[in-house]
Amino acid sequence: MIVCLVVFGFSAYQLWTIYSTQNTVKEETEELEKLVVSDQGFEPDWQALQAQNPDIIAWIVVPGCEISYPVVQGEDNSYYLDHTVNQEYNRLGSIFLDANAPSDLSQDNSIIYGHSVDIGGMFTNLSYFEDADFFTAHPTFYLLTPAANYECSIVFFAKDVDGSVYYTTSFGDYREERLSEMKEKSLYQNAVDTSEGNFVTLSTCDLDYGFDSNQRLILMGKLKKTEEPIKVD
């Protein structure tokens, strides 16, 4: 009886921890979405968002994946691994731009990180792009920033290791070679002109290999400014 009570108590604690972890991020995001989503679509109030946290530099929307989150940028790439946008400790962390990247996305390839976790949320559902039909049906994602809104045409989806060619941030004189290598290693690709323009790469853990591996799911898009209203079903 005592053993059963201990097991029950531990299980109840684990379930409460999972619920609390998810619910904290859900409530934070819903509150921030009030400053982002209107009847006309996504229209962030940047002054209000950055009053909540000056580290908020963008908002990301990936259709079909239930991904609609603020993007933050910290002083390093560690803090937001386990802190929410409200700067509370939480293992879900936040979606964040590489600390060394220009916040205006002006480098050749900007890397945005987010967790994949067993309880869902953040970048977990980028795994949907492993399905060829889903990849074909969802050719774009969106980044909204204080300076401009971007429609990101998806170029590649890949499964690779952390630090691979997809994490190249500056192409230098080797743009064609780097992009050719990316195409060769990708699982899927779209017919997008890569001869010019900047890119953004979404990176998350590949849960097929567990939580501690260096295997990653990678979704890379080409940035294009848009003034069209951004509405996502």
C-alpha positions in Angstrom: 0.0 0.0 0.0 2.8 2.4 0.9 4.6 1.6 -2.3 1.5 2.2 -4.3 0.9 5.6 -2.6 4.5 6.6 -3.3 4.2 5.7 -7.0 0.8 7.4 -7.3 2.2 10.5 -5.6 5.2 10.6 -7.9 3.1 10.1 -11.0 0.7 12.9 -9.9 3.7 15.2 -9.3 5.1 14.4 -12.8 1.7 15.1 -14.4 1.4 18.4 -12.6 4.9 19.4 -13.6 4.1 18.6 -17.3 0.8 20.6 -17.1 2.4 23.5 -15.3 5.3 23.7 -17.8 3.0 23.7 -20.8 0.4 26.0 -19.3 2.9 28.7 -18.3 4.2 29.0 -21.9 0.6 28.8 -23.3 -0.7 31.5 -21.1 2.3 33.8 -21.8 1.9 33.3 -25.5 -1.8 33.9 -25.4 -1.3 37.2 -23.6 1.3 38.3 -26.1 -0.8 37.3 -29.0 -3.3 40.0 -27.9 -0.6 42.5 -28.9 -0.1 40.7 -32.3 -3.3 39.3 -33.8 -6.2 41.4 -35.0 -9.1 40.9 -37.3 -6.9 41.9 -40.1 -4.3 39.3 -39.3 -0.9 39.5 -37.7 -0.1 43.2 -36.7 2.4 43.3 -33.9 2.4 46.2 -31.5 6.2 46.3 -31.2 6.3 49.0 -28.6 4.0 47.1 -26.3 5.8 43.8 -27.0 9.2 45.2 -26.3 7.9 46.9 -23.2 7.1 43.3 -22.0 10.7 42.2 -22.9 13.2 44.3 -24.9 14.7 41.0 -26.1 11.7 40.4 -28.4 13.0 41.0 -31.9 10.4 39.2 -34.1 7.3 37.0 -34.3 7.4 33.7 -36.2 4.4 31.9 -37.7 4.7 28.4 -39.3 1.4 27.4 -40.9 0.1 23.9 -40.2 2.5 23.5 -37.2 0.8 25.4 -34.5 3.9 27.6 -34.3 3.1 31.2 -33.5 5.6 32.6 -31.0 7.7 35.6 -30.2 11.4 35.4 -31.2 13.9 36.7 -28.6 17.6 37.3 -28.8 19.7 37.1 -25.7 23.3 37.9 -24.9 24.2 34.3 -25.4 22.6 31.1 -26.7 22.1 29.5 -23.2 19.7 31.7 -21.3 16.6 31.2 -23.5 17.1 27.5 -23.7 15.4 27.2 -20.4 13.7 30.6 -19.8 10.4 31.9 -21.2 9.8 35.2 -22.8 8.8 36.5 -19.4 12.2 35.3 -18.2 10.9 32.6 -15.9 12.7 29.2 -15.7 10.9 26.6 -17.9 12.4 23.6 -19.8 10.4 24.6 -22.9 12.5 27.7 -23.1 11.8 30.2 -25.9 12.3 30.6 -29.7 15.5 32.6 -30.1 17.7 34.1 -32.8 21.4 33.2 -32.6 23.0 35.7 -30.2 25.8 36.6 -32.7 23.4 37.4 -35.6 22.3 40.9 -36.5 18.8 41.3 -35.2 17.6 42.8 -38.5 18.3 39.4 -40.3 20.8 41.1 -42.6 23.4 38.3 -42.6 23.4 35.7 -45.3 21.7 33.0 -43.2 20.2 33.8 -39.7 19.7 30.8 -37.4 16.6 30.6 -35.1 16.5 27.9 -32.5 13.7 26.2 -30.6 13.2 23.0 -28.6 11.5 19.8 -29.7 10.1 18.3 -26.5 8.1 15.2 -25.5 5.2 17.3 -24.3 4.9 19.3 -27.6 5.1 23.1 -28.2 7.9 25.4 -29.5 9.5 23.8 -32.6 8.4 20.2 -32.0 6.0 20.2 -34.9 8.7 21.0 -37.5 8.8 17.2 -37.6 5.6 17.5 -39.8 7.9 18.5 -42.7 9.3 15.0 -42.7 6.2 14.1 -44.6 6.6 14.8 -48.3 2.9 15.8 -48.8 3.0 18.2 -45.8 6.2 19.8 -47.2 4.6 20.3 -50.6 1.4 21.7 -49.1 3.2 24.2 -46.8 5.7 26.2 -48.9 6.1 29.3 -46.7 6.4 30.5 -43.2 6.5 34.1 -41.8 8.7 36.3 -39.8 7.4 39.7 -38.6 9.9 42.3 -37.3 9.7 45.9 -36.3 11.4 46.9 -39.6 9.5 44.7 -42.0 7.4 41.6 -42.4 8.8 38.6 -44.4 7.3 35.8 -46.3 9.9 33.0 -46.2 9.8 30.7 -49.2 10.9 27.3 -47.9 14.0 26.2 -49.8 15.1 23.0 -47.9 14.1 20.6 -45.2 16.9 18.5 -43.9 17.9 16.1 -41.2 21.6 16.8 -40.3 23.9 17.4 -37.3 24.4 20.6 -35.4 27.1 22.7 -37.0 26.6 21.2 -40.5 26.6 23.3 -43.7 23.1 24.6 -42.9 24.5 26.6 -40.0 26.8 28.6 -42.3 25.9 32.2 -41.6 28.1 34.0 -44.1 28.7 32.5 -47.6 31.6 34.8 -48.6 32.9 33.8 -52.0 31.4 30.3 -51.7 27.6 31.0 -51.9 27.0 28.7 -54.8 29.1 25.9 -53.4 27.4 26.1 -49.9 23.9 26.2 -51.3 24.7 23.3 -53.7 25.9 21.2 -50.7 22.7 22.1 -48.8 20.6 21.0 -51.7 22.5 17.7 -52.1 22.1 16.8 -48.4 18.4 18.0 -48.0 15.5 15.6 -47.7 13.2 17.9 -49.7 13.7 21.1 -51.6 11.5 23.6 -53.5 12.3 25.4 -56.7 13.3 28.7 -55.2 15.9 31.1 -56.7 18.9 31.1 -54.4 21.2 33.2 -56.5 20.6 36.2 -54.4 18.9 37.2 -51.1 19.2 36.2 -47.5 17.9 33.2 -45.7 16.7 32.2 -42.3 17.1 28.6 -40.9 14.9 27.1 -38.2 16.7 24.5 -36.1 15.4 22.0 -33.6 16.4 18.6 -32.1 15.5 15.4 -33.9 13.6 13.4 -31.3 14.1 10.2 -33.3 17.6 10.2 -31.8 16.7 11.3 -28.2 17.1 14.5 -26.3 20.9 14.5 -26.0 22.0 13.8 -29.6 23.4 16.4 -32.0 20.9 15.4 -34.7 18.8 18.3 -35.9 15.7 19.0 -38.0 16.4 22.0 -40.3 13.9 24.2 -42.2 15.5 26.9 -44.4 13.6 29.7 -46.0 14.4 32.7 -48.3 13.4 36.0 -46.9 11.2 38.3 -49.0 9.7 41.5 -47.6 5.9 41.7 -47.9 3.3 44.4 -47.3 0.4 42.0 -47.8 -1.7 41.2 -44.7 -0.5 38.1 -43.0 -3.4 35.8 -42.3 -3.0 32.1 -41.3 -5.8 29.7 -40.8 
